[in-house]
Amino acid sequence: MIEVITVVRVAFNVFSWLIIARVILSWVRVPYNPAIRFIYEITEPVLAPFRRLLPRGTMIDFSPILALLTLSLVESLIIQLLASL
């Protein structure tokens, strides 16, 4: 069971770093790159619902912060569930 919990933690950790990378990439202009496109395509399904919840017109996009907090909560719940089995 410890191996499954480790895999879950690593998966959530990698996804969190992809969101952080996307935030950093949004600050700079980079030429087209398949790796950057991959980051945007992987993170957009998670960030888009949070963007719809937040009011429009603000200069700062808080959706990554909400997504990271939610991912952390979901990770904790999944790990607790797996540990109780």
Secondary structure, 3 states (H helix, E strand, C coil): CHHHHHHHHHHHHHHHHHHHHHHHHHHCCCCCCHHHHHHHHHHHHHHHHHHHHCCCCCCCCCHHHHHHHHHHHHHHHHHHHHHHC
